[in-house]
């Protein structure tokens, strides 16, 4: 292994190890908003009662779900759980619960593909709760770490395979030293493939809590792959096969096509699974993500290719190398612009353009660190481009001084390009953490922005929740209850009107069918600007009567 490769691998391993073990991988993206019973609550009695957990965003149960065990570890639920209102997981108790301590454990999949799990206790009767009944989370922590490390390795290996294949096909001069660079593509694609297996294993283990044995369960595997992750991995495999083959084929056009389209499949596969699929506006986020990852592959692969060329050749091969340096320099320039524009777009959609959330959330701080490091690389690259590249792309004069100066420039270019590549590798390591951290938009909102307002109406009360109550996609839910807190079947459908008179907006009216007794949920982008919105809900209670209730809802940027 060359010195550069050793440095890249060692730097990356240390970074990922320190970050993953030091900070832990935050797998939770949907967070628990409430549960029934609440954690630590003691119920007087439970006769076929319902246990539920409500999250701050949409979840699905797949192979997981919600289960309730008694202190001896035996199931007391009916064995099935389901999701209502897209955010609440519900299970029913089988018969009557004896006095004692019970553990409710949930395992769900967030809308962005991250498994979320946890447990809470409740009691029946007047005895004290037995806290030792709570299961430990060490198994999940291990699988979170395995998943995080696998994703880091997958990113680095796949970006290198795609980027170096492009370098060989379009930037390199096809001379004999290409065969010394080809192994990066081949090893990169195989390593990316193996790390993808690690990602699937960790998803299966986290979703079921059954550890490695979950991977041998075909139902679990089907659940794990039968979602965006499956599509993403399928594209990744096709792309990796393409870039691998591009290094075997002697026909130039065929080899270039495989490198180009294979590489694109690899980078687009990143966008198919992850935060971009849930950020708003979704199409903008998906396109920005694909462009960002493609530009990252071109830049990183190009730099690593160039480091290898400069290492394999010496300062005398300037004439043959000048073309490579020139082509790389032009490609890197446009890649950096595309990467920065797309990266900033993702930053805006991920944080809802809130500087505050960028500074206060882990996701935001990781993005700011990426921006700082990228600026550092850009500064080094700009200096190279202005000073070293023009001099290195013109052959030295015959005199010895000029040749010596040329050799110094060559060595300086090699050193600085190596430093640029190393910093990019560090950025890829940070990215693996970033994609495992709840985006600023969700993280900041969980603590600050969700709005819940309850009003009295003739028949009882109605609670309106707007989540996350920030500009963009929101879930608006109305729950009608009677005087004792039981759901009240008011009507089959509800009319909801969104208006912001201060901004001169025309009211937007929607018809919402009921999702259960007294329950109405609508998801959409109606709350499109910040400010105080008037949300009016109306249900028809008779042939000629309608019950209208208005709420003032603050919506943040
Ligand atoms: C201006 C500098 C940059 C900014 C603002 C930026 C921002 C972002 C953001 C916001 C995301 C989305 C994270 C998420 O899904 O939660 C992202 C993803 C990513 N970034 Fe960057 N980034 C920058 C530079 C770089 C560089 C230099 C590289 C590597 C050479 C890189 C590689 C990636 C990769 C591979 C992804 C993951 C794409 C995916 O899985 O969907 N970024 N970046």
Boltz pocket constraint, residues with backbone or C-beta under 6 A from the ligand:
constraints:
  - pocket:
      binder: B
      contacts: [[A, 155], [A, 270], [A, 271], [A, 273], [A, 274], [A, 275], [A, 276], [A, 289], [A, 292], [A, 293], [A, 295], [A, 296], [A, 297], [A, 299], [A, 300], [A, 339], [A, 340], [A, 343], [A, 344], [A, 346], [A, 347], [A, 350], [A, 367], [A, 370], [A, 371], [A, 374], [A, 424], [A, 427], [A, 428], [A, 431], [A, 434], [A, 435], [A, 437], [A, 439]]
      max_distance: 6.0
